[in-house]
Amino acid sequence: MEETRRLTKNALVQTGDFAVEDVKCRCGSSHWSPPEESDAYGIVFLRRGCFRRRVNGVEMLVDPTVVYFERPADEQEISHSVEGDSCTAVSISEDLLASIRGGEPGLPERPVPTDPALDLRQRLLLTLIYTGSDREEIAEAVVALIAELLEHSAPAAVAAGRPATALARRRIVDDVREALGESPGAGVVELARRVAVSPHHLSRVFKAETGDSVSRYRNRLRIRLALERLAEGEPCLARLAAELGFCDQAHLARVMRSELGAPPSKLRARLANT
């Protein structure tokens, strides 16, 4: 008898480097599902429920205390002992995974136990997404979540490429700040490629050296550029937002309110009187 599965996947974020989905399954029996082959690297956090997963013939139990992994060409089957589950599924490009792991892509074969702090981190990632946070803030959170998880299973691989000296760290931060001056819309993954360092190490080094995350520093820089344009009388806020790398005019206004307590239109009027 074939298992009846009602699977829904809600795509929350989709970029060329990663995607985040909210996956819910309502199941009618405990029989094994038909085999299905994975075509990408993925990390799945089970938020609620419990099921058995058979991968390439090897059976394992999945519950909210562990994270499991999907790898290209793995063949999986699912059998539910508890009706219904909810998951956060993060798919990762081979290039991004390789950069986090120090040059080689790869994920564990077996589920990895997680502590409550890591589980909270993946739930806070969903909060960032649902509250409309900056796309690059979300990207930094995704990279940090993946790196923290992999540090438990492959610490040496994640540590590879970490800047060894204070001088190297300062140079990386200076190079990133210079790159942002040229391209204020650049995100953490793109910036990491430019300076040839893992995005995970870049985020840590940048925060240690400047006191800000890359995304927060980037927003503060863009706000200063926006203020200069507003002082010059920039008439089109949509154009200003696009040229500075904001998602849209509403995103520009949201960041300005957060940083300065006022929207661009009000600030433009105030600057015009100075």
Secondary structure, DSSP 4 states (H G I P E B T S, - for coil): -PPPEEEEEEEEEE-SSEEEEEEEEEES-SSPPPPEE--SEEEEEEEE--EEEEETTEEEEE-TTEEEEE-TT-EEEEEESSS-EEEEEEEE-HHHHHHHTTS-----SS-EE--HHHHHHHHHHHHHHHTT--HHHHHHHHHHHHHHHHHHH-HHHHHTT---SHHHHHHHHHHHHHHHHH-TT--HHHHHHHHTS-HHHHHHHHHHHHSS-HHHHHHHHHHHHHHHHHHTT---HHHHHHHTT-SSHHHHHHHHHHHHSS-HHHHHHHHHT-
